[in-house]
Amino acid sequence: MVLIDISALSSGVHEVTLHPSSGDLNLGKDEFGSIKAVVRLHIGDHQILAQLHVSANSRLICDRTLIPFTQRVSGEFSVMFTTKVISRYDTDEVVKHLDPAARELDVTEAIRDTILLAVPLRKVAPEASEAELNLTYQDETTETLTDPRWEELKKLKSDRTV
């Protein structure tokens, strides 16, 4: 769990730098490391806007070569904490209820989601991006691409008289 102590903060803009562990964020300990979250808090009378910039070293597996590699990923996210009553039907994830007596902000979910959304869909290791892909697979002794499963169909076609 990642909490920010807001009890001593006055109205205005404040910046907090956090270094949570993978365990704090309920992430696999082997998947992410060197996590850094810079949180800019805009504190008003009944609300706090938290703007997060999160970065982490992500251990990925290359889609082309299946070789593990590490890549720095980063992302940004904003969440509004408010003491105003939020309708139970309001499903907006970026607005969270804040108890007026709260002394801490829980930013665990926002940091975790930002890291997970920053992981690229296409994972290509830097050394694999220039590598040529082999798109044909065949026995090097044959010159034509022939799948042996088609032989029976070829026989049917040649036996057919027109």
MODELLER restraints for C-alpha pairs under 7 A, 6 or more apart:
rsr = mdl.restraints
at = mdl.atoms
rsr.add(forms.Gaussian(group=physical.xy_distance, feature=features.Distance(at['CA:1:A'], at['CA:24:A']), mean=4.84, stdev=0.5))
rsr.add(forms.Gaussian(group=physical.xy_distance, feature=features.Distance(at['CA:1:A'], at['CA:25:A']), mean=6.17, stdev=0.5))
rsr.add(forms.Gaussian(group=physical.xy_distance, feature=features.Distance(at['CA:1:A'], at['CA:108:A']), mean=5.53, stdev=0.5))
rsr.add(forms.Gaussian(group=physical.xy_distance, feature=features.Distance(at['CA:2:A'], at['CA:20:A']), mean=6.88, stdev=0.5))
rsr.add(forms.Gaussian(group=physical.xy_distance, feature=features.Distance(at['CA:2:A'], at['CA:24:A']), mean=6.41, stdev=0.5))
rsr.add(forms.Gaussian(group=physical.xy_distance, feature=features.Distance(at['CA:2:A'], at['CA:106:A']), mean=5.90, stdev=0.5))
rsr.add(forms.Gaussian(group=physical.xy_distance, feature=features.Distance(at['CA:2:A'], at['CA:107:A']), mean=5.77, stdev=0.5))
rsr.add(forms.Gaussian(group=physical.xy_distance, feature=features.Distance(at['CA:2:A'], at['CA:108:A']), mean=4.84, stdev=0.5))
rsr.add(forms.Gaussian(group=physical.xy_distance, feature=features.Distance(at['CA:3:A'], at['CA:104:A']), mean=5.96, stdev=0.5))
rsr.add(forms.Gaussian(group=physical.xy_distance, feature=features.Distance(at['CA:3:A'], at['CA:105:A']), mean=5.37, stdev=0.5))
rsr.add(forms.Gaussian(group=physical.xy_distance, feature=features.Distance(at['CA:3:A'], at['CA:106:A']), mean=4.62, stdev=0.5))
rsr.add(forms.Gaussian(group=physical.xy_distance, feature=features.Distance(at['CA:3:A'], at['CA:107:A']), mean=6.14, stdev=0.5))
rsr.add(forms.Gaussian(group=physical.xy_distance, feature=features.Distance(at['CA:4:A'], at['CA:104:A']), mean=5.26, stdev=0.5))
rsr.add(forms.Gaussian(group=physical.xy_distance, feature=features.Distance(at['CA:4:A'], at['CA:105:A']), mean=5.05, stdev=0.5))
rsr.add(forms.Gaussian(group=physical.xy_distance, feature=features.Distance(at['CA:4:A'], at['CA:106:A']), mean=6.64, stdev=0.5))
rsr.add(forms.Gaussian(group=physical.xy_distance, feature=features.Distance(at['CA:5:A'], at['CA:103:A']), mean=6.03, stdev=0.5))
rsr.add(forms.Gaussian(group=physical.xy_distance, feature=features.Distance(at['CA:5:A'], at['CA:104:A']), mean=4.50, stdev=0.5))
rsr.add(forms.Gaussian(group=physical.xy_distance, feature=features.Distance(at['CA:5:A'], at['CA:105:A']), mean=6.64, stdev=0.5))
rsr.add(forms.Gaussian(group=physical.xy_distance, feature=features.Distance(at['CA:6:A'], at['CA:103:A']), mean=5.41, stdev=0.5))
rsr.add(forms.Gaussian(group=physical.xy_distance, feature=features.Distance(at['CA:6:A'], at['CA:104:A']), mean=5.31, stdev=0.5))
rsr.add(forms.Gaussian(group=physical.xy_distance, feature=features.Distance(at['CA:6:A'], at['CA:105:A']), mean=6.92, stdev=0.5))
rsr.add(forms.Gaussian(group=physical.xy_distance, feature=features.Distance(at['CA:7:A'], at['CA:103:A']), mean=4.74, stdev=0.5))
rsr.add(forms.Gaussian(group=physical.xy_distance, feature=features.Distance(at['CA:7:A'], at['CA:104:A']), mean=6.94, stdev=0.5))
rsr.add(forms.Gaussian(group=physical.xy_distance, feature=features.Distance(at['CA:11:A'], at['CA:43:A']), mean=4.84, stdev=0.5))
rsr.add(forms.Gaussian(group=physical.xy_distance, feature=features.Distance(at['CA:11:A'], at['CA:44:A']), mean=5.44, stdev=0.5))
rsr.add(forms.Gaussian(group=physical.xy_distance, feature=features.Distance(at['CA:12:A'], at['CA:42:A']), mean=5.68, stdev=0.5))
rsr.add(forms.Gaussian(group=physical.xy_distance, feature=features.Distance(at['CA:12:A'], at['CA:43:A']), mean=5.16, stdev=0.5))
rsr.add(forms.Gaussian(group=physical.xy_distance, feature=features.Distance(at['CA:12:A'], at['CA:44:A']), mean=6.75, stdev=0.5))
rsr.add(forms.Gaussian(group=physical.xy_distance, feature=features.Distance(at['CA:13:A'], at['CA:40:A']), mean=6.91, stdev=0.5))
rsr.add(forms.Gaussian(group=physical.xy_distance, feature=features.Distance(at['CA:13:A'], at['CA:41:A']), mean=5.54, stdev=0.5))
rsr.add(forms.Gaussian(group=physical.xy_distance, feature=features.Distance(at['CA:13:A'], at['CA:42:A']), mean=4.56, stdev=0.5))
rsr.add(forms.Gaussian(group=physical.xy_distance, feature=features.Distance(at['CA:13:A'], at['CA:43:A']), mean=6.26, stdev=0.5))
rsr.add(forms.Gaussian(group=physical.xy_distance, feature=features.Distance(at['CA:14:A'], at['CA:40:A']), mean=5.74, stdev=0.5))
rsr.add(forms.Gaussian(group=physical.xy_distance, feature=features.Distance(at['CA:14:A'], at['CA:41:A']), mean=5.08, stdev=0.5))
rsr.add(forms.Gaussian(group=physical.xy_distance, feature=features.Distance(at['CA:14:A'], at['CA:42:A']), mean=6.62, stdev=0.5))
rsr.add(forms.Gaussian(group=physical.xy_distance, feature=features.Distance(at['CA:15:A'], at['CA:39:A']), mean=5.66, stdev=0.5))
rsr.add(forms.Gaussian(group=physical.xy_distance, feature=features.Distance(at['CA:15:A'], at['CA:40:A']), mean=4.37, stdev=0.5))
rsr.add(forms.Gaussian(group=physical.xy_distance, feature=features.Distance(at['CA:15:A'], at['CA:41:A']), mean=6.06, stdev=0.5))
rsr.add(forms.Gaussian(group=physical.xy_distance, feature=features.Distance(at['CA:16:A'], at['CA:38:A']), mean=5.84, stdev=0.5))
rsr.add(forms.Gaussian(group=physical.xy_distance, feature=features.Distance(at['CA:16:A'], at['CA:39:A']), mean=5.15, stdev=0.5))
rsr.add(forms.Gaussian(group=physical.xy_distance, feature=features.Distance(at['CA:16:A'], at['CA:40:A']), mean=6.40, stdev=0.5))
rsr.add(forms.Gaussian(group=physical.xy_distance, feature=features.Distance(at['CA:17:A'], at['CA:37:A']), mean=5.76, stdev=0.5))
rsr.add(forms.Gaussian(group=physical.xy_distance, feature=features.Distance(at['CA:17:A'], at['CA:38:A']), mean=4.47, stdev=0.5))
rsr.add(forms.Gaussian(group=physical.xy_distance, feature=features.Distance(at['CA:17:A'], at['CA:39:A']), mean=6.20, stdev=0.5))
rsr.add(forms.Gaussian(group=physical.xy_distance, feature=features.Distance(at['CA:18:A'], at['CA:36:A']), mean=5.86, stdev=0.5))
rsr.add(forms.Gaussian(group=physical.xy_distance, feature=features.Distance(at['CA:18:A'], at['CA:37:A']), mean=5.05, stdev=0.5))
rsr.add(forms.Gaussian(group=physical.xy_distance, feature=features.Distance(at['CA:18:A'], at['CA:38:A']), mean=6.29, stdev=0.5))
rsr.add(forms.Gaussian(group=physical.xy_distance, feature=features.Distance(at['CA:19:A'], at['CA:35:A']), mean=5.61, stdev=0.5))
rsr.add(forms.Gaussian(group=physical.xy_distance, feature=features.Distance(at['CA:19:A'], at['CA:36:A']), mean=4.77, stdev=0.5))
rsr.add(forms.Gaussian(group=physical.xy_distance, feature=features.Distance(at['CA:19:A'], at['CA:37:A']), mean=6.34, stdev=0.5))
rsr.add(forms.Gaussian(group=physical.xy_distance, feature=features.Distance(at['CA:20:A'], at['CA:35:A']), mean=6.12, stdev=0.5))
rsr.add(forms.Gaussian(group=physical.xy_distance, feature=features.Distance(at['CA:20:A'], at['CA:36:A']), mean=6.98, stdev=0.5))
rsr.add(forms.Gaussian(group=physical.xy_distance, feature=features.Distance(at['CA:21:A'], at['CA:35:A']), mean=6.69, stdev=0.5))
rsr.add(forms.Gaussian(group=physical.xy_distance, feature=features.Distance(at['CA:22:A'], at['CA:28:A']), mean=6.28, stdev=0.5))
rsr.add(forms.Gaussian(group=physical.xy_distance, feature=features.Distance(at['CA:22:A'], at['CA:29:A']), mean=5.26, stdev=0.5))
rsr.add(forms.Gaussian(group=physical.xy_distance, feature=features.Distance(at['CA:22:A'], at['CA:32:A']), mean=6.32, stdev=0.5))
rsr.add(forms.Gaussian(group=physical.xy_distance, feature=features.Distance(at['CA:22:A'], at['CA:33:A']), mean=6.86, stdev=0.5))
rsr.add(forms.Gaussian(group=physical.xy_distance, feature=features.Distance(at['CA:23:A'], at['CA:29:A']), mean=6.45, stdev=0.5))
rsr.add(forms.Gaussian(group=physical.xy_distance, feature=features.Distance(at['CA:25:A'], at['CA:108:A']), mean=5.90, stdev=0.5))
rsr.add(forms.Gaussian(group=physical.xy_distance, feature=features.Distance(at['CA:25:A'], at['CA:112:A']), mean=5.71, stdev=0.5))
rsr.add(forms.Gaussian(group=physical.xy_distance, feature=features.Distance(at['CA:31:A'], at['CA:58:A']), mean=5.84, stdev=0.5))
rsr.add(forms.Gaussian(group=physical.xy_distance, feature=features.Distance(at['CA:31:A'], at['CA:59:A']), mean=5.11, stdev=0.5))
rsr.add(forms.Gaussian(group=physical.xy_distance, feature=features.Distance(at['CA:32:A'], at['CA:56:A']), mean=6.36, stdev=0.5))
rsr.add(forms.Gaussian(group=physical.xy_distance, feature=features.Distance(at['CA:32:A'], at['CA:57:A']), mean=5.54, stdev=0.5))
rsr.add(forms.Gaussian(group=physical.xy_distance, feature=features.Distance(at['CA:32:A'], at['CA:58:A']), mean=4.69, stdev=0.5))
rsr.add(forms.Gaussian(group=physical.xy_distance, feature=features.Distance(at['CA:32:A'], at['CA:59:A']), mean=6.20, stdev=0.5))
rsr.add(forms.Gaussian(group=physical.xy_distance, feature=features.Distance(at['CA:33:A'], at['CA:56:A']), mean=5.90, stdev=0.5))
rsr.add(forms.Gaussian(group=physical.xy_distance, feature=features.Distance(at['CA:33:A'], at['CA:57:A']), mean=5.06, stdev=0.5))
rsr.add(forms.Gaussian(group=physical.xy_distance, feature=features.Distance(at['CA:33:A'], at['CA:58:A']), mean=6.64, stdev=0.5))
rsr.add(forms.Gaussian(group=physical.xy_distance, feature=features.Distance(at['CA:34:A'], at['CA:56:A']), mean=5.43, stdev=0.5))
rsr.add(forms.Gaussian(group=physical.xy_distance, feature=features.Distance(at['CA:34:A'], at['CA:57:A']), mean=5.82, stdev=0.5))
rsr.add(forms.Gaussian(group=physical.xy_distance, feature=features.Distance(at['CA:35:A'], at['CA:55:A']), mean=5.84, stdev=0.5))
rsr.add(forms.Gaussian(group=physical.xy_distance, feature=features.Distance(at['CA:35:A'], at['CA:56:A']), mean=4.28, stdev=0.5))
rsr.add(forms.Gaussian(group=physical.xy_distance, feature=features.Distance(at['CA:35:A'], at['CA:57:A']), mean=6.89, stdev=0.5))
rsr.add(forms.Gaussian(group=physical.xy_distance, feature=features.Distance(at['CA:36:A'], at['CA:54:A']), mean=5.74, stdev=0.5))
rsr.add(forms.Gaussian(group=physical.xy_distance, feature=features.Distance(at['CA:36:A'], at['CA:55:A']), mean=5.38, stdev=0.5))
rsr.add(forms.Gaussian(group=physical.xy_distance, feature=features.Distance(at['CA:36:A'], at['CA:56:A']), mean=6.28, stdev=0.5))
rsr.add(forms.Gaussian(group=physical.xy_distance, feature=features.Distance(at['CA:37:A'], at['CA:52:A']), mean=6.58, stdev=0.5))
rsr.add(forms.Gaussian(group=physical.xy_distance, feature=features.Distance(at['CA:37:A'], at['CA:53:A']), mean=5.72, stdev=0.5))
rsr.add(forms.Gaussian(group=physical.xy_distance, feature=features.Distance(at['CA:37:A'], at['CA:54:A']), mean=4.36, stdev=0.5))
rsr.add(forms.Gaussian(group=physical.xy_distance, feature=features.Distance(at['CA:37:A'], at['CA:55:A']), mean=6.53, stdev=0.5))
rsr.add(forms.Gaussian(group=physical.xy_distance, feature=features.Distance(at['CA:38:A'], at['CA:52:A']), mean=5.76, stdev=0.5))
rsr.add(forms.Gaussian(group=physical.xy_distance, feature=features.Distance(at['CA:38:A'], at['CA:53:A']), mean=5.23, stdev=0.5))
rsr.add(forms.Gaussian(group=physical.xy_distance, feature=features.Distance(at['CA:38:A'], at['CA:54:A']), mean=6.39, stdev=0.5))
rsr.add(forms.Gaussian(group=physical.xy_distance, feature=features.Distance(at['CA:39:A'], at['CA:50:A']), mean=6.28, stdev=0.5))
rsr.add(forms.Gaussian(group=physical.xy_distance, feature=features.Distance(at['CA:39:A'], at['CA:51:A']), mean=5.61, stdev=0.5))
rsr.add(forms.Gaussian(group=physical.xy_distance, feature=features.Distance(at['CA:39:A'], at['CA:52:A']), mean=4.56, stdev=0.5))
rsr.add(forms.Gaussian(group=physical.xy_distance, feature=features.Distance(at['CA:39:A'], at['CA:53:A']), mean=6.52, stdev=0.5))
rsr.add(forms.Gaussian(group=physical.xy_distance, feature=features.Distance(at['CA:40:A'], at['CA:50:A']), mean=5.70, stdev=0.5))
rsr.add(forms.Gaussian(group=physical.xy_distance, feature=features.Distance(at['CA:40:A'], at['CA:51:A']), mean=5.12, stdev=0.5))
rsr.add(forms.Gaussian(group=physical.xy_distance, feature=features.Distance(at['CA:40:A'], at['CA:52:A']), mean=6.48, stdev=0.5))
rsr.add(forms.Gaussian(group=physical.xy_distance, feature=features.Distance(at['CA:41:A'], at['CA:48:A']), mean=6.48, stdev=0.5))
rsr.add(forms.Gaussian(group=physical.xy_distance, feature=features.Distance(at['CA:41:A'], at['CA:49:A']), mean=5.69, stdev=0.5))
rsr.add(forms.Gaussian(group=physical.xy_distance, feature=features.Distance(at['CA:41:A'], at['CA:50:A']), mean=4.68, stdev=0.5))
rsr.add(forms.Gaussian(group=physical.xy_distance, feature=features.Distance(at['CA:41:A'], at['CA:51:A']), mean=6.52, stdev=0.5))
rsr.add(forms.Gaussian(group=physical.xy_distance, feature=features.Distance(at['CA:42:A'], at['CA:48:A']), mean=5.57, stdev=0.5))
rsr.add(forms.Gaussian(group=physical.xy_distance, feature=features.Distance(at['CA:42:A'], at['CA:49:A']), mean=5.03, stdev=0.5))
rsr.add(forms.Gaussian(group=physical.xy_distance, feature=features.Distance(at['CA:42:A'], at['CA:50:A']), mean=6.52, stdev=0.5))
rsr.add(forms.Gaussian(group=physical.xy_distance, feature=features.Distance(at['CA:43:A'], at['CA:49:A']), mean=6.58, stdev=0.5))
rsr.add(forms.Gaussian(group=physical.xy_distance, feature=features.Distance(at['CA:46:A'], at['CA:82:A']), mean=5.84, stdev=0.5))
rsr.add(forms.Gaussian(group=physical.xy_distance, feature=features.Distance(at['CA:46:A'], at['CA:83:A']), mean=5.43, stdev=0.5))
rsr.add(forms.Gaussian(group=physical.xy_distance, feature=features.Distance(at['CA:47:A'], at['CA:80:A']), mean=6.95, stdev=0.5))
rsr.add(forms.Gaussian(group=physical.xy_distance, feature=features.Distance(at['CA:47:A'], at['CA:81:A']), mean=5.48, stdev=0.5))
rsr.add(forms.Gaussian(group=physical.xy_distance, feature=features.Distance(at['CA:47:A'], at['CA:82:A']), mean=4.15, stdev=0.5))
rsr.add(forms.Gaussian(group=physical.xy_distance, feature=features.Distance(at['CA:47:A'], at['CA:83:A']), mean=6.20, stdev=0.5))
rsr.add(forms.Gaussian(group=physical.xy_distance, feature=features.Distance(at['CA:48:A'], at['CA:80:A']), mean=5.83, stdev=0.5))
rsr.add(forms.Gaussian(group=physical.xy_distance, feature=features.Distance(at['CA:48:A'], at['CA:81:A']), mean=5.05, stdev=0.5))
rsr.add(forms.Gaussian(group=physical.xy_distance, feature=features.Distance(at['CA:48:A'], at['CA:82:A']), mean=6.37, stdev=0.5))
rsr.add(forms.Gaussian(group=physical.xy_distance, feature=features.Distance(at['CA:49:A'], at['CA:79:A']), mean=5.99, stdev=0.5))
rsr.add(forms.Gaussian(group=physical.xy_distance, feature=features.Distance(at['CA:49:A'], at['CA:80:A']), mean=4.50, stdev=0.5))
rsr.add(forms.Gaussian(group=physical.xy_distance, feature=features.Distance(at['CA:49:A'], at['CA:81:A']), mean=6.24, stdev=0.5))
rsr.add(forms.Gaussian(group=physical.xy_distance, feature=features.Distance(at['CA:50:A'], at['CA:78:A']), mean=5.59, stdev=0.5))
rsr.add(forms.Gaussian(group=physical.xy_distance, feature=features.Distance(at['CA:50:A'], at['CA:79:A']), mean=5.34, stdev=0.5))
rsr.add(forms.Gaussian(group=physical.xy_distance, feature=features.Distance(at['CA:50:A'], at['CA:80:A']), mean=6.19, stdev=0.5))
rsr.add(forms.Gaussian(group=physical.xy_distance, feature=features.Distance(at['CA:51:A'], at['CA:77:A']), mean=5.99, stdev=0.5))
rsr.add(forms.Gaussian(group=physical.xy_distance, feature=features.Distance(at['CA:51:A'], at['CA:78:A']), mean=4.34, stdev=0.5))
rsr.add(forms.Gaussian(group=physical.xy_distance, feature=features.Distance(at['CA:51:A'], at['CA:79:A']), mean=6.61, stdev=0.5))
rsr.add(forms.Gaussian(group=physical.xy_distance, feature=features.Distance(at['CA:52:A'], at['CA:76:A']), mean=5.49, stdev=0.5))
rsr.add(forms.Gaussian(group=physical.xy_distance, feature=features.Distance(at['CA:52:A'], at['CA:77:A']), mean=5.19, stdev=0.5))
rsr.add(forms.Gaussian(group=physical.xy_distance, feature=features.Distance(at['CA:52:A'], at['CA:78:A']), mean=5.94, stdev=0.5))
rsr.add(forms.Gaussian(group=physical.xy_distance, feature=features.Distance(at['CA:53:A'], at['CA:75:A']), mean=5.89, stdev=0.5))
rsr.add(forms.Gaussian(group=physical.xy_distance, feature=features.Distance(at['CA:53:A'], at['CA:76:A']), mean=4.52, stdev=0.5))
rsr.add(forms.Gaussian(group=physical.xy_distance, feature=features.Distance(at['CA:53:A'], at['CA:77:A']), mean=6.72, stdev=0.5))
rsr.add(forms.Gaussian(group=physical.xy_distance, feature=features.Distance(at['CA:54:A'], at['CA:74:A']), mean=5.45, stdev=0.5))
rsr.add(forms.Gaussian(group=physical.xy_distance, feature=features.Distance(at['CA:54:A'], at['CA:75:A']), mean=5.45, stdev=0.5))
rsr.add(forms.Gaussian(group=physical.xy_distance, feature=features.Distance(at['CA:54:A'], at['CA:76:A']), mean=6.22, stdev=0.5))
rsr.add(forms.Gaussian(group=physical.xy_distance, feature=features.Distance(at['CA:54:A'], at['CA:111:A']), mean=6.68, stdev=0.5))
rsr.add(forms.Gaussian(group=physical.xy_distance, feature=features.Distance(at['CA:54:A'], at['CA:114:A']), mean=6.75, stdev=0.5))
rsr.add(forms.Gaussian(group=physical.xy_distance, feature=features.Distance(at['CA:54:A'], at['CA:115:A']), mean=6.66, stdev=0.5))
rsr.add(forms.Gaussian(group=physical.xy_distance, feature=features.Distance(at['CA:55:A'], at['CA:72:A']), mean=6.91, stdev=0.5))
rsr.add(forms.Gaussian(group=physical.xy_distance, feature=features.Distance(at['CA:55:A'], at['CA:73:A']), mean=5.54, stdev=0.5))
rsr.add(forms.Gaussian(group=physical.xy_distance, feature=features.Distance(at['CA:55:A'], at['CA:74:A']), mean=4.02, stdev=0.5))
rsr.add(forms.Gaussian(group=physical.xy_distance, feature=features.Distance(at['CA:55:A'], at['CA:75:A']), mean=6.52, stdev=0.5))
rsr.add(forms.Gaussian(group=physical.xy_distance, feature=features.Distance(at['CA:55:A'], at['CA:115:A']), mean=6.92, stdev=0.5))
rsr.add(forms.Gaussian(group=physical.xy_distance, feature=features.Distance(at['CA:56:A'], at['CA:72:A']), mean=5.64, stdev=0.5))
rsr.add(forms.Gaussian(group=physical.xy_distance, feature=features.Distance(at['CA:56:A'], at['CA:73:A']), mean=5.56, stdev=0.5))
rsr.add(forms.Gaussian(group=physical.xy_distance, feature=features.Distance(at['CA:56:A'], at['CA:74:A']), mean=6.47, stdev=0.5))
rsr.add(forms.Gaussian(group=physical.xy_distance, feature=features.Distance(at['CA:57:A'], at['CA:70:A']), mean=6.36, stdev=0.5))
rsr.add(forms.Gaussian(group=physical.xy_distance, feature=features.Distance(at['CA:57:A'], at['CA:71:A']), mean=5.64, stdev=0.5))
rsr.add(forms.Gaussian(group=physical.xy_distance, feature=features.Distance(at['CA:57:A'], at['CA:72:A']), mean=4.40, stdev=0.5))
rsr.add(forms.Gaussian(group=physical.xy_distance, feature=features.Distance(at['CA:57:A'], at['CA:73:A']), mean=6.28, stdev=0.5))
rsr.add(forms.Gaussian(group=physical.xy_distance, feature=features.Distance(at['CA:58:A'], at['CA:70:A']), mean=5.53, stdev=0.5))
rsr.add(forms.Gaussian(group=physical.xy_distance, feature=features.Distance(at['CA:58:A'], at['CA:71:A']), mean=5.32, stdev=0.5))
rsr.add(forms.Gaussian(group=physical.xy_distance, feature=features.Distance(at['CA:58:A'], at['CA:72:A']), mean=5.97, stdev=0.5))
rsr.add(forms.Gaussian(group=physical.xy_distance, feature=features.Distance(at['CA:58:A'], at['CA:73:A']), mean=6.55, stdev=0.5))
rsr.add(forms.Gaussian(group=physical.xy_distance, feature=features.Distance(at['CA:59:A'], at['CA:68:A']), mean=6.87, stdev=0.5))
rsr.add(forms.Gaussian(group=physical.xy_distance, feature=features.Distance(at['CA:59:A'], at['CA:69:A']), mean=5.81, stdev=0.5))
rsr.add(forms.Gaussian(group=physical.xy_distance, feature=features.Distance(at['CA:59:A'], at['CA:70:A']), mean=4.50, stdev=0.5))
rsr.add(forms.Gaussian(group=physical.xy_distance, feature=features.Distance(at['CA:59:A'], at['CA:71:A']), mean=6.57, stdev=0.5))
rsr.add(forms.Gaussian(group=physical.xy_distance, feature=features.Distance(at['CA:60:A'], at['CA:68:A']), mean=5.59, stdev=0.5))
rsr.add(forms.Gaussian(group=physical.xy_distance, feature=features.Distance(at['CA:60:A'], at['CA:69:A']), mean=5.45, stdev=0.5))
rsr.add(forms.Gaussian(group=physical.xy_distance, feature=features.Distance(at['CA:60:A'], at['CA:70:A']), mean=5.99, stdev=0.5))
rsr.add(forms.Gaussian(group=physical.xy_distance, feature=features.Distance(at['CA:60:A'], at['CA:123:A']), mean=6.90, stdev=0.5))
rsr.add(forms.Gaussian(group=physical.xy_distance, feature=features.Distance(at['CA:61:A'], at['CA:67:A']), mean=5.54, stdev=0.5))
rsr.add(forms.Gaussian(group=physical.xy_distance, feature=features.Distance(at['CA:61:A'], at['CA:68:A']), mean=4.25, stdev=0.5))
rsr.add(forms.Gaussian(group=physical.xy_distance, feature=features.Distance(at['CA:61:A'], at['CA:69:A']), mean=6.14, stdev=0.5))
rsr.add(forms.Gaussian(group=physical.xy_distance, feature=features.Distance(at['CA:61:A'], at['CA:123:A']), mean=6.77, stdev=0.5))
rsr.add(forms.Gaussian(group=physical.xy_distance, feature=features.Distance(at['CA:62:A'], at['CA:68:A']), mean=6.11, stdev=0.5))
rsr.add(forms.Gaussian(group=physical.xy_distance, feature=features.Distance(at['CA:62:A'], at['CA:123:A']), mean=5.21, stdev=0.5))
rsr.add(forms.Gaussian(group=physical.xy_distance, feature=features.Distance(at['CA:62:A'], at['CA:124:A']), mean=4.80, stdev=0.5))
rsr.add(forms.Gaussian(group=physical.xy_distance, feature=features.Distance(at['CA:62:A'], at['CA:125:A']), mean=5.40, stdev=0.5))
rsr.add(forms.Gaussian(group=physical.xy_distance, feature=features.Distance(at['CA:63:A'], at['CA:122:A']), mean=6.94, stdev=0.5))
rsr.add(forms.Gaussian(group=physical.xy_distance, feature=features.Distance(at['CA:63:A'], at['CA:123:A']), mean=5.50, stdev=0.5))
rsr.add(forms.Gaussian(group=physical.xy_distance, feature=features.Distance(at['CA:63:A'], at['CA:124:A']), mean=5.78, stdev=0.5))
rsr.add(forms.Gaussian(group=physical.xy_distance, feature=features.Distance(at['CA:64:A'], at['CA:124:A']), mean=6.49, stdev=0.5))
rsr.add(forms.Gaussian(group=physical.xy_distance, feature=features.Distance(at['CA:64:A'], at['CA:128:A']), mean=6.90, stdev=0.5))
rsr.add(forms.Gaussian(group=physical.xy_distance, feature=features.Distance(at['CA:65:A'], at['CA:128:A']), mean=6.91, stdev=0.5))
rsr.add(forms.Gaussian(group=physical.xy_distance, feature=features.Distance(at['CA:69:A'], at['CA:125:A']), mean=6.30, stdev=0.5))
rsr.add(forms.Gaussian(group=physical.xy_distance, feature=features.Distance(at['CA:73:A'], at['CA:118:A']), mean=5.77, stdev=0.5))
rsr.add(forms.Gaussian(group=physical.xy_distance, feature=features.Distance(at['CA:73:A'], at['CA:119:A']), mean=6.26, stdev=0.5))
rsr.add(forms.Gaussian(group=physical.xy_distance, feature=features.Distance(at['CA:74:A'], at['CA:115:A']), mean=6.72, stdev=0.5))
rsr.add(forms.Gaussian(group=physical.xy_distance, feature=features.Distance(at['CA:74:A'], at['CA:118:A']), mean=5.67, stdev=0.5))
rsr.add(forms.Gaussian(group=physical.xy_distance, feature=features.Distance(at['CA:75:A'], at['CA:114:A']), mean=5.79, stdev=0.5))
rsr.add(forms.Gaussian(group=physical.xy_distance, feature=features.Distance(at['CA:75:A'], at['CA:115:A']), mean=6.64, stdev=0.5))
rsr.add(forms.Gaussian(group=physical.xy_distance, feature=features.Distance(at['CA:75:A'], at['CA:118:A']), mean=5.48, stdev=0.5))
rsr.add(forms.Gaussian(group=physical.xy_distance, feature=features.Distance(at['CA:76:A'], at['CA:114:A']), mean=6.53, stdev=0.5))
rsr.add(forms.Gaussian(group=physical.xy_distance, feature=features.Distance(at['CA:77:A'], at['CA:114:A']), mean=6.43, stdev=0.5))
rsr.add(forms.Gaussian(group=physical.xy_distance, feature=features.Distance(at['CA:78:A'], at['CA:94:A']), mean=6.81, stdev=0.5))
rsr.add(forms.Gaussian(group=physical.xy_distance, feature=features.Distance(at['CA:79:A'], at['CA:94:A']), mean=4.53, stdev=0.5))
rsr.add(forms.Gaussian(group=physical.xy_distance, feature=features.Distance(at['CA:79:A'], at['CA:95:A']), mean=5.91, stdev=0.5))
rsr.add(forms.Gaussian(group=physical.xy_distance, feature=features.Distance(at['CA:80:A'], at['CA:94:A']), mean=5.93, stdev=0.5))
rsr.add(forms.Gaussian(group=physical.xy_distance, feature=features.Distance(at['CA:80:A'], at['CA:95:A']), mean=4.72, stdev=0.5))
rsr.add(forms.Gaussian(group=physical.xy_distance, feature=features.Distance(at['CA:80:A'], at['CA:96:A']), mean=6.09, stdev=0.5))
rsr.add(forms.Gaussian(group=physical.xy_distance, feature=features.Distance(at['CA:81:A'], at['CA:95:A']), mean=5.88, stdev=0.5))
rsr.add(forms.Gaussian(group=physical.xy_distance, feature=features.Distance(at['CA:81:A'], at['CA:96:A']), mean=4.78, stdev=0.5))
rsr.add(forms.Gaussian(group=physical.xy_distance, feature=features.Distance(at['CA:81:A'], at['CA:97:A']), mean=5.63, stdev=0.5))
rsr.add(forms.Gaussian(group=physical.xy_distance, feature=features.Distance(at['CA:81:A'], at['CA:98:A']), mean=5.43, stdev=0.5))
rsr.add(forms.Gaussian(group=physical.xy_distance, feature=features.Distance(at['CA:82:A'], at['CA:96:A']), mean=6.37, stdev=0.5))
rsr.add(forms.Gaussian(group=physical.xy_distance, feature=features.Distance(at['CA:82:A'], at['CA:97:A']), mean=5.25, stdev=0.5))
rsr.add(forms.Gaussian(group=physical.xy_distance, feature=features.Distance(at['CA:82:A'], at['CA:98:A']), mean=5.10, stdev=0.5))
rsr.add(forms.Gaussian(group=physical.xy_distance, feature=features.Distance(at['CA:83:A'], at['CA:97:A']), mean=5.92, stdev=0.5))
rsr.add(forms.Gaussian(group=physical.xy_distance, feature=features.Distance(at['CA:83:A'], at['CA:98:A']), mean=4.85, stdev=0.5))
rsr.add(forms.Gaussian(group=physical.xy_distance, feature=features.Distance(at['CA:83:A'], at['CA:99:A']), mean=5.88, stdev=0.5))
rsr.add(forms.Gaussian(group=physical.xy_distance, feature=features.Distance(at['CA:83:A'], at['CA:100:A']), mean=5.74, stdev=0.5))
rsr.add(forms.Gaussian(group=physical.xy_distance, feature=features.Distance(at['CA:86:A'], at['CA:97:A']), mean=6.69, stdev=0.5))
rsr.add(forms.Gaussian(group=physical.xy_distance, feature=features.Distance(at['CA:138:A'], at['CA:145:A']), mean=6.47, stdev=0.5))
